[in-house]
Amino acid sequence: MEDQACPRCKTTKYRNPSLKLMVNVCGHTLCESCVDLLFLKGSGSCPECLAPLRRNNFRVQLFEDPMVEKEVDIRKRILRDYNKKEDDFASPQEYNDYLEEIETVVYNLCNNIDVIGTNKRIEQYKKENREFIQRNKTRMGREEFELEEVLELEKAQDECRKQELLALETEQKKKKAREKEALIDELMFSGKDASDIVNEFAEKVEKLREEEKQVPPPKPATQFSTGIKFGRSADHQFLPVPKLEEGPLYIHETPILYAEGPNSPTVFEIENKGFMNHIRSENIIERAGGYRSLIACQRALQDAMQGLFYGTET
């Protein structure tokens, strides 16, 4: 972003590294100094498009393309009212049409296409869906509050971890300083050979470097970032796998049918003796689901002949 410049005063990031580019709802950028100068009274017009702007609507530009900033601002403003969820629609097609309408509104406002008609369309939507908008805002407020609590907890855990690492780093620096002072004292006052003392110090330094590499592992997490805990206690990261008692293996046995009537035709007879002439054949979808008209015909014949030999004794 070093080549970006304020369109009014032509100041660049290269000439002024502390330059802050600001953007408003119109999507045009100005540096912070020009914003303070032009909008001293709190309101004014954009130097490029002459759109009326307010001083408190300016914000720091995050993206290189100012049109992206404009789209982000418009999208946030639109989604505050177009806040329906998929559960609010009777079918996925209605939900997709709703999302398509949102994208059309955002596109029109970003590219200045029928701005007056699009704003009327938004106002009409607000009137027709006032209850839905208010209800979803309340629901989103609760969800955002819960999410904020989870994020604050994660932030506190990260801060605690940073403090632990900082304390460990400070302790290691103090240990190095003590070792260095001990080496100087030993060289000055000890009667040992200097080379032996240096070799012992080198071994200690090598051992100290190995200790520095062994960073203590982070504490085991007891819940996901959404706040759902892994298990009932903090001692286990995951719930134990339940043990199932395995029974004997299944052995298939052909069932014996007691028809109490004449034997039904076999599959071969059904196919070759005209039983299927007046039976509707299955289509592709039914065949994919496992349905066969031959089996249906066979079961119908079995039901028709079952119990024909049964009678009362006289």
Disulfide bonds with the S-S distance in Angstrom:
none
